[in-house]
Every structure is written in C-alpha cells, then in structure tokens.
Amino acid sequence: MRNSASVAAWTTVLTVACSVLGAYAAVRLRFFGRDTVNGFFLAVYLFPGIVLAVPLFVLFSRVGLTGTLTGLVLIYMAQTVPVALYMLRGYFQAVPAGVEEAAEVDGCNRLQVIVRVVLPMALPGITATALYVFMIAWNEFLFALLFLVGDRERWTVSLGIARLGDFAVPAPVLMAGSIAITVPVVAGFLLAQRLLVSGLTAGAEKG
C-alpha cells in the first residue's frame, strides 16, 4: 500500500500540473492546429493499454527504468494526461474570460492570472480530475504486473492482492484486502465532496 500511495500521489501531482497548463493553453491561447490538438486528446486515450505494453517495456528496458516505481509513474502519466487535459478543458471554458481580463487590467501577468484567478475558480474541476487520476493510478494492474512482477519489494497493492490468489490464502483474507484497497479512494471522495458539488464560478461575473 505504501508503494501504491507513492505512485498514485506522484502521478496525480505531476499529471494535474501538466494538464492544468496544457488545458489552459488549449482554451485561452491561439496557436496553429489548436482544434486538431484538442481532437487528439481523447484519441490518444482510446488506445488500449495492451497495445502499448510491449513497446513501452522495450523502451523502458533500454533506459533502465523497468522494475522501478519511477518508470511506473511515467507510464501512468502518459495514460492519464490526455483524459485529464480533456476534462480540465471543460472546466476552464466555464471560467468567464472577463474575469481574467479584469485581472490583467489590475496588473496581473498570465501566470498570476492562472494562479490567482483561474485555479481557485476551477478548483472543483481540478479536484475531480485529481481524484480520477488517483483512482486510475491506485487501481492499475497491467503495467504494474509487467514492470514490477520480479521485485516483491516494489509491488503495488493491486498486484499484491492479485498474486495472493497464487497461494493458499483464505477467502476472508482476500476479501479484507480487497476492501482495504478501496478505502483510500472512498476517503478521497468523502474529503473532497464539498469541492466536487460546489460551483465556485457562480456569480463571478455580473452584467
């Protein structure tokens, strides 16, 4: 569970950080091929993981990242950044452009507008996206099996629970383990439920 918590936390932080900047650029900035790039966000995510498993294993073997949690974090980022970008685009589009223009009139540069205006107003969407990314990284099994199966010390919780089936483990123990791995995800939803249901952009712009 410690390994899974570390991998899921780093994946969530890095994915959300990259996706926030990418989604904001896709919504507010004008550049050549923007609509095409936006259309590819979900297209990348539609590739099944099994198709990418062998190429990724060969690539990471050559750079020495097989059997490491760092390699797993990079793979999970590649899996989750496209869908996180797509989700955050919708939330940033709901932020009134007039609010950002008012902040720029008051002397804020682009980075200050993002940090002081956009992020607080889009916080419910960012929280929902972060929980979704965390859930994917916490429950992922295929790449954990492919990259970590040879090193017990680095097993994630989903891999550990699955491998218990190879041994003479009583069914109640397996059930207890299955319930235990759902606790962090449920706790995250309970702690963030206020942000998930609040509309912080309501009433932000008048007239």
C-alpha atoms as a printed R data frame, in Angstrom:
    type eleno elety resid chain resno       x       y       z
1   ATOM     1    CA   MET     A     1   0.000   0.000   0.000
2   ATOM     2    CA   ARG     A     2   2.940   2.325   0.617
3   ATOM     3    CA   ASN     A     3   4.204   1.748  -2.917
4   ATOM     4    CA   SER     A     4   0.753   2.349  -4.389
5   ATOM     5    CA   ALA     A     5   0.286   5.512  -2.334
6   ATOM     6    CA   SER     A     6   3.630   6.883  -3.524
7   ATOM     7    CA   VAL     A     7   2.994   6.048  -7.182
8   ATOM     8    CA   ALA     A     8  -0.585   7.354  -7.147
9   ATOM     9    CA   ALA     A     9   0.346  10.576  -5.328
10  ATOM    10    CA   TRP     A    10   3.239  11.439  -7.652
11  ATOM    11    CA   THR     A    11   1.159  10.539 -10.714
12  ATOM    12    CA   THR     A    12  -1.677  12.766  -9.549
13  ATOM    13    CA   VAL     A    13   0.517  15.762  -8.745
14  ATOM    14    CA   LEU     A    14   2.545  15.619 -11.963
15  ATOM    15    CA   THR     A    15  -0.417  14.829 -14.206
16  ATOM    16    CA   VAL     A    16  -2.578  17.630 -12.806
17  ATOM    17    CA   ALA     A    17   0.314  20.118 -13.009
18  ATOM    18    CA   CYS     A    18   0.955  19.295 -16.665
19  ATOM    19    CA   SER     A    19  -2.728  19.100 -17.544
20  ATOM    20    CA   VAL     A    20  -3.638  22.428 -15.957
21  ATOM    21    CA   LEU     A    21  -1.116  24.276 -18.095
22  ATOM    22    CA   GLY     A    22  -1.972  22.286 -21.220
23  ATOM    23    CA   ALA     A    23  -5.728  22.665 -20.812
24  ATOM    24    CA   TYR     A    24  -5.457  26.395 -20.153
25  ATOM    25    CA   ALA     A    25  -3.333  26.820 -23.283
26  ATOM    26    CA   ALA     A    26  -5.846  24.815 -25.304
27  ATOM    27    CA   VAL     A    27  -8.709  27.034 -24.129
28  ATOM    28    CA   ARG     A    28  -7.241  30.544 -23.994
29  ATOM    29    CA   LEU     A    29  -4.197  30.667 -26.280
30  ATOM    30    CA   ARG     A    30  -4.341  30.887 -30.058
31  ATOM    31    CA   PHE     A    31  -1.905  28.708 -31.977
32  ATOM    32    CA   PHE     A    32  -1.749  26.820 -35.255
33  ATOM    33    CA   GLY     A    33  -3.539  23.457 -35.137
34  ATOM    34    CA   ARG     A    34  -5.279  24.079 -31.818
35  ATOM    35    CA   ASP     A    35  -8.524  22.387 -32.832
36  ATOM    36    CA   THR     A    36  -6.627  19.369 -34.154
37  ATOM    37    CA   VAL     A    37  -4.666  19.035 -30.927
38  ATOM    38    CA   ASN     A    38  -7.872  19.258 -28.897
39  ATOM    39    CA   GLY     A    39  -9.392  16.495 -31.006
40  ATOM    40    CA   PHE     A    40  -6.457  14.199 -30.310
41  ATOM    41    CA   PHE     A    41  -6.798  14.434 -26.512
42  ATOM    42    CA   LEU     A    42  -9.272  11.575 -26.279
43  ATOM    43    CA   ALA     A    43  -7.966   9.782 -29.370
44  ATOM    44    CA   VAL     A    44  -4.706   9.067 -27.549
45  ATOM    45    CA   TYR     A    45  -6.597   7.764 -24.529
46  ATOM    46    CA   LEU     A    46  -8.605   5.359 -26.691
47  ATOM    47    CA   PHE     A    47  -5.544   3.178 -27.369
48  ATOM    48    CA   PRO     A    48  -5.841   0.067 -25.158
49  ATOM    49    CA   GLY     A    49  -3.015  -0.459 -22.703
50  ATOM    50    CA   ILE     A    50  -2.179  -3.921 -24.025
51  ATOM    51    CA   VAL     A    51  -1.233  -2.392 -27.413
52  ATOM    52    CA   LEU     A    52   1.367  -0.164 -25.759
53  ATOM    53    CA   ALA     A    53   2.656  -2.717 -23.255
54  ATOM    54    CA   VAL     A    54   5.391  -4.320 -25.348
55  ATOM    55    CA   PRO     A    55   6.774  -1.102 -26.919
56  ATOM    56    CA   LEU     A    56   6.867   0.574 -23.512
57  ATOM    57    CA   PHE     A    57   8.571  -2.410 -21.917
58  ATOM    58    CA   VAL     A    58  11.272  -2.412 -24.616
59  ATOM    59    CA   LEU     A    59  11.761   1.357 -24.319
60  ATOM    60    CA   PHE     A    60  11.994   1.347 -20.537
61  ATOM    61    CA   SER     A    61  14.309  -1.669 -20.591
62  ATOM    62    CA   ARG     A    62  16.768   0.277 -22.751
63  ATOM    63    CA   VAL     A    63  16.766   3.283 -20.399
64  ATOM    64    CA   GLY     A    64  16.921   1.152 -17.239
65  ATOM    65    CA   LEU     A    65  13.520   2.023 -15.760
66  ATOM    66    CA   THR     A    66  11.938  -1.439 -15.669
67  ATOM    67    CA   GLY     A    67  11.317  -2.641 -12.153
68  ATOM    68    CA   THR     A    68  11.213   0.924 -10.764
69  ATOM    69    CA   LEU     A    69   8.369   2.961  -9.354
70  ATOM    70    CA   THR     A    70   9.644   5.977 -11.291
71  ATOM    71    CA   GLY     A    71   9.050   4.178 -14.569
72  ATOM    72    CA   LEU     A    72   5.566   3.263 -13.421
73  ATOM    73    CA   VAL     A    73   4.802   6.902 -12.606
74  ATOM    74    CA   LEU     A    74   5.914   7.971 -16.094
75  ATOM    75    CA   ILE     A    75   3.693   5.341 -17.707
76  ATOM    76    CA   TYR     A    76   0.695   6.345 -15.619
77  ATOM    77    CA   MET     A    77   1.274   9.983 -16.572
78  ATOM    78    CA   ALA     A    78   1.267   9.041 -20.249
79  ATOM    79    CA   GLN     A    79  -2.030   7.223 -19.657
80  ATOM    80    CA   THR     A    80  -3.792   9.927 -17.668
81  ATOM    81    CA   VAL     A    81  -2.578  13.252 -19.083
82  ATOM    82    CA   PRO     A    82  -4.779  13.073 -22.252
83  ATOM    83    CA   VAL     A    83  -8.015  12.431 -20.392
84  ATOM    84    CA   ALA     A    84  -7.089  14.939 -17.664
85  ATOM    85    CA   LEU     A    85  -6.497  17.565 -20.347
86  ATOM    86    CA   TYR     A    86  -9.857  16.799 -21.899
87  ATOM    87    CA   MET     A    87 -11.657  17.044 -18.548
88  ATOM    88    CA   LEU     A    88  -9.955  20.271 -17.491
89  ATOM    89    CA   ARG     A    89 -10.711  21.925 -20.833
90  ATOM    90    CA   GLY     A    90 -14.384  21.864 -19.986
91  ATOM    91    CA   TYR     A    91 -13.844  23.442 -16.576
92  ATOM    92    CA   PHE     A    92 -11.572  26.188 -17.891
93  ATOM    93    CA   GLN     A    93 -14.070  27.016 -20.627
94  ATOM    94    CA   ALA     A    94 -16.619  27.689 -17.871
95  ATOM    95    CA   VAL     A    95 -14.367  30.351 -16.309
96  ATOM    96    CA   PRO     A    96 -15.555  33.730 -17.650
97  ATOM    97    CA   ALA     A    97 -12.939  35.391 -19.844
98  ATOM    98    CA   GLY     A    98 -13.989  38.748 -18.445
99  ATOM    99    CA   VAL     A    99 -12.660  37.822 -15.028
100 ATOM   100    CA   GLU     A   100  -9.224  37.120 -16.479
101 ATOM   101    CA   GLU     A   101  -9.304  40.362 -18.452
102 ATOM   102    CA   ALA     A   102 -10.163  42.276 -15.288
103 ATOM   103    CA   ALA     A   103  -7.200  40.703 -13.514
104 ATOM   104    CA   GLU     A   104  -4.905  41.695 -16.388
105 ATOM   105    CA   VAL     A   105  -6.217  45.270 -16.194
106 ATOM   106    CA   ASP     A   106  -5.315  45.238 -12.500
107 ATOM   107    CA   GLY     A   107  -1.704  44.384 -13.411
108 ATOM   108    CA   CYS     A   108  -1.552  40.563 -13.306
109 ATOM   109    CA   ASN     A   109   0.571  38.759 -15.854
110 ATOM   110    CA   ARG     A   110  -0.515  35.477 -17.453
111 ATOM   111    CA   LEU     A   111   0.953  33.261 -14.713
112 ATOM   112    CA   GLN     A   112  -0.621  35.353 -11.956
113 ATOM   113    CA   VAL     A   113  -3.975  35.173 -13.715
114 ATOM   114    CA   ILE     A   114  -3.744  31.375 -13.757
115 ATOM   115    CA   VAL     A   115  -2.657  31.067 -10.118
116 ATOM   116    CA   ARG     A   116  -4.826  33.760  -8.533
117 ATOM   117    CA   VAL     A   117  -7.959  33.645 -10.691
118 ATOM   118    CA   VAL     A   118  -8.324  30.555 -12.856
119 ATOM   119    CA   LEU     A   119  -7.178  27.865 -10.417
120 ATOM   120    CA   PRO     A   120  -9.396  28.992  -7.489
121 ATOM   121    CA   MET     A   121 -12.431  29.249  -9.753
122 ATOM   122    CA   ALA     A   122 -11.772  25.875 -11.388
123 ATOM   123    CA   LEU     A   123 -10.875  24.147  -8.115
124 ATOM   124    CA   PRO     A   124 -13.909  21.782  -8.146
125 ATOM   125    CA   GLY     A   125 -12.954  20.559 -11.616
126 ATOM   126    CA   ILE     A   126  -9.290  20.205 -10.714
127 ATOM   127    CA   THR     A   127 -10.245  18.227  -7.609
128 ATOM   128    CA   ALA     A   128 -12.500  15.893  -9.591
129 ATOM   129    CA   THR     A   129  -9.756  15.361 -12.173
130 ATOM   130    CA   ALA     A   130  -7.151  14.702  -9.473
131 ATOM   131    CA   LEU     A   131  -9.370  12.094  -7.826
132 ATOM   132    CA   TYR     A   132  -9.965  10.401 -11.159
133 ATOM   133    CA   VAL     A   133  -6.235  10.266 -11.907
134 ATOM   134    CA   PHE     A   134  -5.504   8.980  -8.401
135 ATOM   135    CA   MET     A   135  -8.101   6.243  -8.792
136 ATOM   136    CA   ILE     A   136  -6.585   5.098 -12.105
137 ATOM   137    CA   ALA     A   137  -3.048   5.016 -10.711
138 ATOM   138    CA   TRP     A   138  -4.141   3.295  -7.490
139 ATOM   139    CA   ASN     A   139  -6.081   0.504  -9.202
140 ATOM   140    CA   GLU     A   140  -3.918  -0.076 -12.310
141 ATOM   141    CA   PHE     A   141  -2.770  -3.678 -12.712
142 ATOM   142    CA   LEU     A   142  -1.447  -4.419 -16.215
143 ATOM   143    CA   PHE     A   143   1.677  -2.252 -16.201
144 ATOM   144    CA   ALA     A   144   2.359  -2.979 -12.535
145 ATOM   145    CA   LEU     A   145   2.381  -6.673 -13.406
146 ATOM   146    CA   LEU     A   146   4.569  -6.131 -16.449
147 ATOM   147    CA   PHE     A   147   7.190  -3.944 -14.803
148 ATOM   148    CA   LEU     A   148   7.241  -4.991 -11.140
149 ATOM   149    CA   VAL     A   149   6.388  -8.683 -11.037
150 ATOM   150    CA   GLY     A   150  10.027  -9.666 -10.477
151 ATOM   151    CA   ASP     A   151  10.537  -7.449  -7.400
152 ATOM   152    CA   ARG     A   152   8.243  -8.106  -4.443
153 ATOM   153    CA   GLU     A   153   9.506  -5.062  -2.546
154 ATOM   154    CA   ARG     A   154   8.056  -2.754  -5.197
155 ATOM   155    CA   TRP     A   155   4.697  -4.455  -5.730
156 ATOM   156    CA   THR     A   156   1.673  -2.198  -5.747
157 ATOM   157    CA   VAL     A   157  -1.435  -3.111  -3.812
158 ATOM   158    CA   SER     A   158  -3.425  -4.311  -6.830
159 ATOM   159    CA   LEU     A   159  -0.573  -6.591  -7.875
160 ATOM   160    CA   GLY     A   160  -0.134  -7.864  -4.332
161 ATOM   161    CA   ILE     A   161  -3.812  -8.712  -3.925
162 ATOM   162    CA   ALA     A   162  -3.907 -10.479  -7.297
163 ATOM   163    CA   ARG     A   163  -0.794 -12.520  -6.523
164 ATOM   164    CA   LEU     A   164  -2.314 -13.700  -3.247
165 ATOM   165    CA   GLY     A   165  -4.529 -15.920  -5.356
166 ATOM   166    CA   ASP     A   166  -1.462 -17.996  -6.227
167 ATOM   167    CA   PHE     A   167  -1.086 -19.076  -2.620
168 ATOM   168    CA   ALA     A   168  -3.285 -20.846  -0.084
169 ATOM   169    CA   VAL     A   169  -4.827 -17.670   1.302
170 ATOM   170    CA   PRO     A   170  -8.237 -17.907   2.997
171 ATOM   171    CA   ALA     A   171 -11.080 -16.189   1.188
172 ATOM   172    CA   PRO     A   172 -11.835 -13.824   4.121
173 ATOM   173    CA   VAL     A   173  -8.260 -12.520   3.931
174 ATOM   174    CA   LEU     A   174  -8.623 -11.834   0.204
175 ATOM   175    CA   MET     A   175 -11.914 -10.055   0.814
176 ATOM   176    CA   ALA     A   176 -10.381  -7.973   3.589
177 ATOM   177    CA   GLY     A   177  -7.539  -6.980   1.276
178 ATOM   178    CA   SER     A   178  -9.949  -6.060  -1.499
179 ATOM   179    CA   ILE     A   179 -11.878  -3.816   0.866
180 ATOM   180    CA   ALA     A   180  -8.681  -2.254   2.208
181 ATOM   181    CA   ILE     A   181  -7.568  -1.079  -1.230
182 ATOM   182    CA   THR     A   182 -10.862   0.772  -1.749
183 ATOM   183    CA   VAL     A   183 -10.554   2.777   1.473
184 ATOM   184    CA   PRO     A   184  -8.149   5.489   0.174
185 ATOM   185    CA   VAL     A   185 -10.304   6.191  -2.880
186 ATOM   186    CA   VAL     A   186 -13.520   6.373  -0.846
187 ATOM   187    CA   ALA     A   187 -11.808   8.575   1.742
188 ATOM   188    CA   GLY     A   188 -10.643  10.922  -1.003
189 ATOM   189    CA   PHE     A   189 -14.157  11.316  -2.359
190 ATOM   190    CA   LEU     A   190 -15.564  11.950   1.117
191 ATOM   191    CA   LEU     A   191 -12.938  14.569   1.951
192 ATOM   192    CA   ALA     A   192 -13.389  16.389  -1.351
193 ATOM   193    CA   GLN     A   193 -17.155  16.098  -1.711
194 ATOM   194    CA   ARG     A   194 -17.721  19.757  -0.864
195 ATOM   195    CA   LEU     A   195 -15.473  20.859  -3.724
196 ATOM   196    CA   LEU     A   196 -16.993  18.339  -6.094
197 ATOM   197    CA   VAL     A   197 -20.509  19.705  -5.662
198 ATOM   198    CA   SER     A   198 -19.784  23.412  -5.284
199 ATOM   199    CA   GLY     A   199 -19.935  25.835  -8.164
200 ATOM   200    CA   LEU     A   200 -17.255  28.381  -7.438
201 ATOM   201    CA   THR     A   201 -17.779  30.176 -10.754
202 ATOM   202    CA   ALA     A   202 -21.383  31.059  -9.952
203 ATOM   203    CA   GLY     A   203 -21.822  34.803  -9.790
204 ATOM   204    CA   ALA     A   204 -18.205  35.532 -10.650
205 ATOM   205    CA   GLU     A   205 -19.142  37.880 -13.474
206 ATOM   206    CA   LYS     A   206 -22.083  40.273 -13.443
207 ATOM   207    CA   GLY     A   207 -23.626  42.391 -16.146
